[in-house]
Amino acid sequence: MAIKKGLFKSSVGRKNLMAITGLFIIFFLVIHLIGNLILVIPESFFPIEFWGGVENVHDMYNAYSHFLVSFWPVTIVAWVLYAAILIHAIDALLITLQNNKSRGEKYQVTDTSTSTWYSRNMGILGTIIGIFIIIHMAQFWLKYKVLGTEHDLYDLVFATFKIWWIVLIYEIGILALGFHLVHGIVSAHQSLGIYPKKIMNIIKYIALCFSLVMAILYAIIPIILYFK
Ligand code: HEM
């Protein structure tokens, strides 16, 4: 028990917890992206024969969102996700405080020539993403899942992205997410020590490509809906 307590109190334990929660959040982000890409499927490509009763993108998106709230295993995964986001944010704060404290005690210099600006500003990027998630959940999750004041999620999302400054907020949030992901994925693999150091360069390349694709696909959704 003492070992377990120590594991997550130590800096290594905290970094492992950040890595595990971060990788779980990434898993959610991939599923969330696939679900929301339904919004931008051109009506002409819509496979009506395949989907039977569902006749258009509007119905398909609402059927997908209804499934999310009515299928209980998804509800359990959603609660694990909320916990993971909170733990990830609190842990990040504790690691930052701990680092600042030890920086005050010992001398520690950050070498800016060997690190990227986004790896040195993960806290700021994380804060921007945190603010974005609060705004985002207040717009959709709260109204649809919690208060139940909105029943047609497609109409709600569509109307939301008709406002240019909301689209802008999304683009800023997604840009921050992209940079946060690049460093986060590499850092998580380093913390967990899953792969030998030799292939870390490959991991860095994969992280960069993955983050780029995720950011581009997320970013096009509000823009396409704005002009649709
Ligand atoms: C730009 C494209 C996006 C669209 C159209 C979108 C849409 C939605 C909608 C409609 C919901 C409420 C229904 C549901 O739970 O699925 C939702 C929930 C959520 N979104 Fe997004 N989202 C987008 C991007 C993002 C991004 C970039 C993040 C994270 C940084 C994010 C994080 C979340 C979270 C944490 C929830 C609550 C999840 C749940 O309760 O299951 N979303 N989103």
Boltz pocket constraint, residues with backbone or C-beta under 6 A from the ligand:
constraints:
  - pocket:
      binder: B
      contacts: [[A, 32], [A, 36], [A, 65], [A, 68], [A, 78], [A, 129], [A, 133], [A, 136], [A, 137], [A, 140], [A, 141], [A, 144], [A, 145], [A, 153], [A, 157], [A, 170], [A, 174], [A, 177], [A, 218], [A, 219], [A, 221], [A, 222]]
      max_distance: 6.0
